[in-house]
C-alpha cells in the first residue's frame, strides 16, 4: 500500500522500539546508525495524567518500558509543545528542521492533537522532508486523519475526532493488551466501521512504517487491518 502525497517518513509504534525488527526499521528509516543521528523528544501528551510529570521525566531519561530516548542517539533534546507559542518561531523551527528524528511520546491523544496545532508544529511537519517521525501510542495515533476515543470506557461508542492527517489510515495501539480493554480486536473492528480510512490495530511488538509513501507493517507480534467503511459519522 502507498500513501498519497507522502513527504515525511514515519515509524508509528504502539510501545516504542521493543524488538530487533523495529530497531532495524528505525535505522533503515534514519539512513544512518542511531549513534550518528540527532533527535528531539516530545513528552507533551503525557501531562494530563496524574503520573504525567514523573512519566515525562522517565521518557526523557529513557527509563520507561517504551524504548526510545535511551537508544544511543548522538544528541537528544526536548521539544515541549506547550512552550512553543511563547518562543520566537524561528528559533524552534530551526531546531526541528535540523534534527533527524522527532520522538513523540504517548498519553492523551486529544491533548496532543490540540498542542500539535496550537504550537505550530502540525503546520510545519509536512515540510520536513528529511525528518523521521517516530510515535509511541497516542504519538502515533495523532498522525491519522481521524482517531477514536472511548474516554476510559471501552463499552461506549467511539468518539471520532479529527487528527493531523499526515497519513491516510487510522490506528489503535496496544492490540489485545490486558491493560488496554479499549484496544481489543473487536473494538478495532468496531472503530473501523465508523471511519472512512483503513484502520490498523497493532500490538506492542508492532509498528506501521511509512517510507517514501509505501506503507508496511513491521511486526514480531500481532496486528489487524480493517478496510475503510465510509460513513457519515460526525467529527468534533
Secondary structure, DSSP 4 states (H G I P E B T S, - for coil): -B-TT--SEEEEESSSS-SHHHHHHHHHHHTS-GGG-EEEEE-GGGTTSTTHHHHHHHHHHT-SSS-STTS--SEEEE--HHHHTTS-HHHHHHHHHH-SEEEE--S-HHHHHHHHHHHSHHHHHTT-TT-EEEEETHHHHTTSSEEEE-TT-TTSPPEEEE---SSSEEEESSTT-TT-GGG-HHHHHHHHTTSSSEEEEE-TTEEEEEETTEEEEEESS-EEEE----------
